């Protein structure tokens, strides 16, 4: 089995998809400097990860300093449907320490993206902003999860982009910004997915964006990570003793911040506080953990509200089953918006060893390359999970650069991905045999 660390991170398997918050906290996060080659990266000593790194295209120096959603999602620059749904907002929220401008937003029926300008007010103390997003339609609150985060420094010299797995665990924002030279101002974008379907997908949705403004009670310190220059010229940041260091720091009244300004390691090393059960603490989000522990205090909340139009969602109406050599593939979910694709597929193997057992034994498994009639299919997050019946559950979320009404699944046979192309299946060129096994599914 190829030992590619990114692939291992993306394809981590857990039986039954029983994810705990600590597992979810072990998210692969990578930073890229805009003026450095792509191999400039941050490596973490995590044993588990559920993210694909999305490449953030650096803006051209000297361009206008307006960062709307299209600046963060340059893949949509030719998608007319996407651009027609962009909602100008321009609401400014001013607190005691920060000023936040919500520039614009776009909603595709299942996912919201919005852009922000955030500035630290002169002379104000350092604060940590934790965003909370609520969706409502017809009086019903729809649960959400932040699934993407992008950050660009004011001078556009630094970019950070991460695509999360959508389990509701995400980072906040330090002001002045950590990880980008204590910048007093920056540009940000968040992607938020609905965790339940809307009652009426094509009707308007009311959104509430609230920032919890947290003040550190304890002393802020950089984590004791190790910086290593790699043979290819890249730089890696390693922190092998994060859990132990964070717990000791908490007991001593200190807060440890990792190399890109994140607090996830610290938050999930905190002990269960008085007044909460272990089960409640396990389900608590990062913002709640920081305040309930006493490490931070909530000083104020800043809230913006806006309404987006609904958008149609196309899907398959019933499961569809296809044969791929010794594998049987049952597509149980396929939904398409004008900018997004989601699917779930169960894969079984007819041999003596089940697909799940073979995978757990480290054997290469079947994979898929997804294509559409027009435009590109760009992976945001993918996962494969073993099931108790011996099958594998494939799932994925992808960006579409053009609306589509069908998807072609081209199988990638076990062992065909190499070190050069197993980081992104969409870069793989299928063989003639694999092309003949491809199947196309239409949605309505």
C-alpha positions as CSV (number, residue, x, y, z in Angstrom):
1,X,0.0,0.0,0.0
2,X,1.4,3.4,-0.9
3,X,2.5,5.3,2.1
4,X,1.4,8.8,1.1
5,X,0.7,10.9,4.2
6,X,-2.0,13.1,2.6
7,X,-3.8,10.1,1.2
8,X,-3.6,8.3,4.6
9,X,-5.1,11.4,6.2
10,X,-7.9,11.7,3.7
11,X,-8.7,8.0,3.6
12,X,-8.6,7.3,7.3
13,X,-11.3,4.7,8.1
14,X,-13.3,4.2,11.2
15,X,-15.8,1.4,11.5
16,X,-19.4,2.7,11.4
17,X,-18.2,6.3,11.1
18,X,-18.4,6.7,14.9
19,X,-16.4,9.9,15.2
20,X,-15.6,11.4,18.6
21,X,-14.8,15.1,19.0
22,X,-11.2,14.2,19.8
23,X,-11.0,12.3,16.5
24,X,-12.6,15.2,14.7
25,X,-10.1,17.6,16.3
26,X,-7.3,15.7,14.6
27,X,-7.9,17.6,11.4
28,X,-5.1,18.0,8.9
29,X,-4.4,21.7,8.6
30,X,-1.8,23.0,6.1
31,X,-0.7,26.6,5.4
32,X,0.7,28.0,2.2
33,X,2.6,31.2,1.8
34,X,1.4,32.9,-1.4
35,X,4.9,33.9,-2.4
36,X,6.4,30.4,-1.8
37,X,6.2,27.3,-3.9
38,X,3.4,24.8,-3.1
39,X,5.7,22.5,-1.1
40,X,5.8,25.1,1.7
41,X,3.6,23.2,4.1
42,X,2.9,22.4,7.7
43,X,3.1,18.8,8.8
44,X,1.4,17.7,12.0
45,X,2.0,14.6,14.1
46,X,-1.7,13.6,14.1
47,X,-2.7,10.0,13.7
48,X,-6.0,10.9,12.2
49,X,-7.3,13.5,9.8
50,X,-10.5,14.1,7.8
51,X,-9.6,16.9,5.5
52,X,-8.5,17.7,2.0
53,X,-6.4,20.8,1.5
54,X,-8.1,23.1,-0.9
55,X,-5.6,25.3,-2.9
56,X,-6.2,29.0,-2.4
57,X,-5.2,31.0,-5.4
58,X,-3.2,34.1,-4.3
59,X,-4.6,37.4,-5.5
60,X,-2.5,39.6,-7.8
61,X,-0.5,42.2,-6.0
62,X,-1.9,45.7,-6.5
63,X,-5.5,44.5,-7.1
64,X,-8.5,46.2,-5.5
65,X,-8.7,45.4,-1.8
66,X,-12.2,43.9,-2.0
67,X,-12.4,40.3,-1.2
68,X,-15.8,38.9,-2.1
69,X,-16.6,35.2,-2.3
70,X,-15.5,35.0,-5.9
71,X,-11.9,36.0,-4.8
72,X,-11.9,33.1,-2.5
73,X,-13.6,30.7,-4.9
74,X,-11.8,31.5,-8.1
75,X,-12.9,28.1,-9.5
76,X,-16.3,29.7,-9.9
77,X,-15.2,32.6,-12.1
78,X,-16.8,31.0,-15.2
79,X,-19.9,29.7,-13.4
80,X,-22.7,32.1,-14.4
81,X,-25.2,30.4,-12.0
82,X,-22.9,30.9,-9.1
83,X,-22.3,34.6,-9.8
84,X,-26.0,35.2,-10.3
85,X,-26.6,34.0,-6.7
86,X,-24.0,36.2,-5.1
87,X,-25.7,38.5,-2.5
88,X,-24.0,41.9,-1.7
89,X,-24.3,42.5,2.0
90,X,-21.8,45.2,3.1
91,X,-22.9,45.1,6.8
92,X,-20.3,46.5,9.3
93,X,-20.2,45.2,12.9
94,X,-18.1,47.3,15.3
95,X,-17.2,46.0,18.8
96,X,-14.9,47.1,21.5
97,X,-11.8,45.4,19.9
98,X,-12.7,44.6,16.3
99,X,-14.6,45.8,13.2
100,X,-16.1,43.2,10.9
101,X,-17.5,43.8,7.5
102,X,-19.7,41.0,6.0
103,X,-19.0,41.7,2.3
104,X,-21.2,39.2,0.4
105,X,-22.5,35.6,0.4
106,X,-23.7,32.9,-2.0
107,X,-26.1,30.0,-1.2
108,X,-26.5,27.1,-3.5
109,X,-29.3,25.2,-1.8
110,X,-27.1,23.2,0.6
111,X,-24.0,25.3,1.3
112,X,-23.4,29.0,2.1
113,X,-20.1,30.8,1.5
114,X,-19.5,34.3,2.8
115,X,-16.6,36.8,2.9
116,X,-15.4,39.0,5.7
117,X,-13.0,41.9,6.3
118,X,-11.8,41.9,9.9
119,X,-9.7,44.6,11.5
120,X,-8.3,45.0,15.0
121,X,-9.0,48.4,16.5
122,X,-6.0,50.4,17.5
123,X,-5.0,50.0,21.1
124,X,-7.5,47.3,21.8
125,X,-6.4,44.0,23.5
126,X,-6.0,40.8,21.6
127,X,-9.2,38.8,21.2
128,X,-10.4,35.5,19.7
129,X,-13.4,35.6,17.4
130,X,-15.5,32.4,17.3
131,X,-18.2,32.4,14.5
132,X,-21.6,30.7,14.8
133,X,-23.9,30.4,11.9
134,X,-27.7,29.7,12.1
135,X,-30.0,29.0,9.2
136,X,-33.8,29.3,9.4
137,X,-36.7,28.7,7.1
138,X,-40.4,28.7,7.8
139,X,-39.7,29.2,11.5
140,X,-37.5,26.0,11.6
141,X,-33.8,26.2,12.6
142,X,-31.6,24.2,10.3
143,X,-28.3,22.9,11.9
144,X,-25.1,23.9,10.2
145,X,-21.4,23.1,10.2
146,X,-18.5,25.1,9.0
147,X,-16.7,23.0,6.3
148,X,-14.2,25.5,4.9
149,X,-12.0,28.3,6.0
150,X,-9.8,30.7,4.1
151,X,-7.6,33.6,5.3
152,X,-5.6,36.1,3.4
153,X,-3.4,38.8,5.0
154,X,-4.0,42.4,4.2
155,X,-0.9,42.6,2.0
156,X,-1.9,39.3,0.3
157,X,1.5,37.8,1.1
158,X,0.0,34.9,3.2
159,X,-2.9,32.5,2.5
160,X,-4.3,29.8,4.6
161,X,-6.9,27.4,3.2
162,X,-8.5,24.3,4.9
163,X,-11.4,22.1,3.9
164,X,-12.9,20.5,6.9
165,X,-15.0,17.4,7.1
166,X,-18.2,19.1,8.4
167,X,-18.4,17.7,11.9
168,X,-19.0,21.2,13.4
169,X,-15.4,21.5,14.7
170,X,-13.6,24.6,13.4
171,X,-11.2,27.3,14.5
172,X,-11.9,30.9,15.4
173,X,-9.9,33.9,14.4
174,X,-7.3,35.8,16.5
175,X,-7.2,39.6,16.2
176,X,-4.4,40.7,15.6
177,X,-4.2,37.6,13.4
178,X,-1.8,34.9,14.5
179,X,0.2,33.0,11.9
180,X,0.3,36.0,9.6
181,X,2.7,38.2,11.4
182,X,0.2,39.6,14.0
183,X,-1.6,41.4,11.1
184,X,-4.1,44.0,12.3
185,X,-6.4,43.3,9.4
186,X,-7.2,40.4,7.1
187,X,-9.7,38.9,4.6
188,X,-11.6,35.8,5.5
189,X,-14.1,33.4,4.0
190,X,-16.2,30.6,5.6
191,X,-18.1,27.8,3.9
192,X,-21.1,26.5,5.9
193,X,-23.1,23.3,5.0
194,X,-26.6,22.5,6.1
195,X,-26.8,19.3,8.1
196,X,-30.4,18.8,7.2
197,X,-32.4,19.4,4.1
198,X,-34.4,22.6,3.8
199,X,-38.2,22.2,4.1
200,X,-38.5,24.2,0.9
201,X,-35.2,24.3,-1.0
202,X,-36.1,27.0,-3.5
203,X,-37.5,29.5,-1.0
204,X,-35.5,32.2,0.9
205,X,-33.3,31.3,3.9
206,X,-32.7,33.6,6.9
207,X,-29.2,33.6,8.1
208,X,-27.6,34.8,11.4
209,X,-23.9,35.1,11.7
210,X,-22.7,35.7,15.3
211,X,-19.2,36.2,16.5
212,X,-18.4,35.4,20.1
213,X,-15.7,37.8,21.1
214,X,-13.4,36.0,23.6
215,X,-10.7,37.6,25.7
216,X,-7.8,35.4,26.9
217,X,-7.8,35.0,30.7
218,X,-4.5,33.0,30.7
219,X,-1.2,34.0,29.1
220,X,-0.9,33.3,25.3
221,X,2.2,31.4,24.1
222,X,3.3,29.8,20.9
223,X,3.5,26.0,21.1
224,X,6.9,24.3,21.2
225,X,6.8,23.0,17.7
226,X,9.8,21.9,15.8
227,X,10.7,23.6,12.5
228,X,12.4,21.3,10.0
229,X,13.8,22.1,6.5
230,X,13.0,19.3,4.1
231,X,15.1,18.0,1.2
232,X,12.7,19.4,-1.4
233,X,13.1,22.9,0.1
234,X,9.8,22.8,2.1
235,X,9.5,23.5,5.8
236,X,7.5,21.3,8.2
237,X,6.2,22.1,11.7
238,X,6.0,19.2,14.1
239,X,4.4,19.1,17.5
240,X,4.6,15.5,18.8
241,X,3.7,16.2,22.4
242,X,0.7,18.4,21.9
243,X,-1.8,16.8,24.2
244,X,0.6,16.6,27.2
245,X,2.0,20.1,26.6
246,X,-1.5,21.6,26.3
247,X,-2.8,20.0,29.5
248,X,0.3,21.1,31.5
249,X,0.0,24.6,30.1
250,X,-3.7,24.8,31.1
251,X,-2.8,23.7,34.7
252,X,-0.2,26.5,34.8
253,X,-2.5,29.2,33.5
254,X,-1.1,29.3,29.9
255,X,-2.7,29.0,26.4
256,X,-0.7,27.2,23.7
257,X,-1.2,28.3,20.1
258,X,0.0,26.1,17.2
259,X,2.1,27.3,14.3
260,X,-0.7,28.7,12.2
261,X,-2.6,30.3,15.1
262,X,-5.0,27.5,15.9
263,X,-6.3,26.4,19.3
264,X,-7.8,23.0,18.4
265,X,-5.1,21.0,20.2
266,X,-5.4,23.1,23.3
267,X,-9.2,23.0,23.4
268,X,-9.3,19.2,23.2
269,X,-6.7,18.7,25.9
270,X,-8.7,20.6,28.4
271,X,-10.2,18.5,31.3
272,X,-13.9,18.3,31.9
273,X,-15.0,21.3,33.9
274,X,-17.2,21.4,37.0
275,X,-20.9,21.4,36.1
276,X,-20.5,19.3,32.9
277,X,-20.6,15.6,32.3
278,X,-17.9,13.8,30.3
279,X,-20.6,13.2,27.6
280,X,-21.5,16.9,27.4
281,X,-17.9,17.9,27.3
282,X,-17.2,15.5,24.5
283,X,-19.9,17.1,22.4
284,X,-18.9,20.7,23.3
285,X,-17.6,22.9,20.4
286,X,-14.3,24.7,20.6
287,X,-15.7,28.1,21.6
288,X,-17.7,26.5,24.5
289,X,-14.6,24.6,25.6
290,X,-12.4,27.7,25.8
291,X,-14.9,29.7,27.9
292,X,-16.1,26.8,30.1
293,X,-12.5,26.0,31.0
294,X,-11.9,29.5,32.2
295,X,-9.0,30.1,29.8
296,X,-11.1,32.7,27.9
297,X,-14.0,34.9,28.8
298,X,-16.9,36.0,26.6
299,X,-16.9,39.8,26.4
300,X,-19.5,40.5,23.7
301,X,-21.3,39.1,20.6
302,X,-21.5,40.8,17.2
303,X,-24.3,39.6,14.9
304,X,-25.2,40.1,11.2
305,X,-28.4,38.9,9.6
306,X,-29.2,38.5,5.9
307,X,-31.5,36.5,3.6
308,X,-30.5,34.5,0.6
309,X,-32.6,33.1,-2.2
310,X,-33.2,29.4,-2.3
311,X,-31.8,27.2,-5.1
312,X,-32.9,23.9,-6.7
313,X,-31.1,20.7,-5.8
314,X,-31.1,17.7,-8.1
315,X,-30.7,14.1,-6.9
316,X,-31.2,10.5,-7.7
317,X,-34.7,9.2,-6.6
318,X,-33.6,5.7,-5.6
319,X,-30.4,3.7,-5.1
320,X,-28.6,2.5,-8.2
321,X,-26.3,-0.5,-8.4
322,X,-23.4,-1.1,-10.7
323,X,-20.8,-3.9,-11.2
324,X,-17.1,-3.1,-11.4
325,X,-15.2,-6.4,-11.8
326,X,-15.4,-8.3,-8.5
327,X,-17.0,-5.2,-6.8
328,X,-20.7,-4.3,-6.5
329,X,-21.2,-0.6,-6.1
330,X,-24.6,0.8,-4.8
331,X,-25.0,4.5,-5.1
332,X,-27.4,5.6,-2.3
333,X,-27.0,9.3,-2.5
334,X,-26.1,11.8,-5.3
335,X,-27.1,15.4,-5.0
336,X,-26.1,18.3,-7.3
337,X,-26.4,22.1,-6.9
338,X,-25.1,24.7,-9.3
339,X,-21.8,24.6,-7.5
340,X,-21.6,21.4,-5.4
341,X,-21.8,17.6,-5.6
342,X,-22.2,15.1,-2.7
343,X,-22.4,11.3,-3.0
344,X,-22.5,8.1,-0.9
345,X,-21.8,4.7,-2.2
346,X,-21.5,1.3,-0.6
347,X,-18.9,-1.1,-2.2
348,X,-18.8,-4.9,-1.6
349,X,-16.3,-7.5,-2.8
350,X,-17.4,-10.9,-4.0
351,X,-14.1,-12.6,-3.1
352,X,-13.2,-14.6,0.0
353,X,-12.0,-11.5,1.8
354,X,-14.5,-8.7,2.3
355,X,-13.8,-5.2,1.0
356,X,-13.6,-4.0,4.6
357,X,-11.3,-6.7,5.8
358,X,-9.0,-6.2,2.8
359,X,-8.9,-2.5,3.5
360,X,-8.2,-2.9,7.2
361,X,-5.3,-5.3,6.3
362,X,-3.7,-2.4,4.3
363,X,-4.6,-3.7,0.8
364,X,-5.2,-1.2,-2.0
365,X,-8.9,-0.6,-2.6
366,X,-11.1,0.5,-5.4
367,X,-11.3,4.3,-6.0
368,X,-13.2,6.6,-8.3
369,X,-12.6,9.6,-10.6
370,X,-15.6,11.8,-10.9
371,X,-16.3,13.8,-14.0
372,X,-19.3,15.9,-15.4
373,X,-20.2,16.9,-19.0
374,X,-19.0,20.5,-18.6
375,X,-16.5,22.0,-16.2
376,X,-14.5,20.3,-13.4
377,X,-15.2,18.3,-10.3
378,X,-12.8,19.4,-7.5
379,X,-12.6,17.4,-4.3
380,X,-13.3,19.2,-1.1
381,X,-13.4,16.2,1.3
382,X,-13.6,12.4,0.8
383,X,-13.7,9.5,3.1
384,X,-14.0,5.7,3.1
385,X,-15.4,3.9,6.2
386,X,-15.6,0.2,7.0
387,X,-19.1,-1.2,7.7
388,X,-20.1,-4.0,10.0
389,X,-21.4,-6.1,7.1
390,X,-17.9,-6.1,5.4
391,X,-18.6,-3.4,2.9
392,X,-17.0,0.0,2.5
393,X,-18.9,3.3,2.5
394,X,-17.5,5.9,0.1
395,X,-18.5,9.5,0.5
396,X,-17.4,12.8,-0.9
397,X,-18.1,16.5,-1.4
398,X,-16.9,18.2,-4.5
399,X,-17.0,21.7,-6.0
400,X,-18.5,22.0,-9.5
401,X,-17.2,24.7,-11.8
402,X,-20.3,24.5,-13.9
403,X,-23.9,23.2,-13.2
404,X,-24.4,19.5,-14.2
405,X,-27.2,17.1,-14.6
406,X,-25.2,13.9,-14.6
407,X,-22.0,12.5,-13.1
408,X,-19.7,9.8,-14.5
409,X,-17.9,7.5,-12.0
410,X,-14.8,6.0,-13.6
411,X,-13.3,3.3,-11.3
412,X,-9.6,3.3,-10.5
413,X,-8.7,-0.3,-9.9
414,X,-6.8,-1.3,-6.8
415,X,-3.1,-0.5,-7.0
416,X,-3.3,1.8,-10.0
417,X,-2.8,5.0,-8.0
418,X,0.9,5.8,-7.6
419,X,2.9,8.2,-5.4
420,X,2.6,10.8,-8.1
421,X,-1.2,10.8,-8.4
422,X,-2.7,9.4,-5.3
423,X,-2.9,12.8,-3.6
424,X,-5.8,13.8,-6.0
425,X,-7.7,11.1,-7.9
426,X,-8.9,13.8,-10.4
427,X,-5.3,14.0,-11.7
428,X,-5.3,10.3,-12.5
429,X,-5.6,9.2,-16.2
430,X,-7.8,6.1,-16.3
431,X,-6.7,3.1,-18.3
432,X,-8.9,1.8,-21.2
433,X,-10.1,-1.0,-19.1
434,X,-11.2,1.4,-16.4
435,X,-12.9,3.6,-18.9
436,X,-15.0,0.7,-20.1
437,X,-16.2,0.0,-16.5
438,X,-17.3,3.7,-16.0
439,X,-21.0,4.4,-15.3
440,X,-22.9,7.6,-15.7
441,X,-25.8,8.6,-13.4
442,X,-28.3,11.3,-14.2
443,X,-30.1,13.4,-11.5
444,X,-33.4,15.1,-11.6
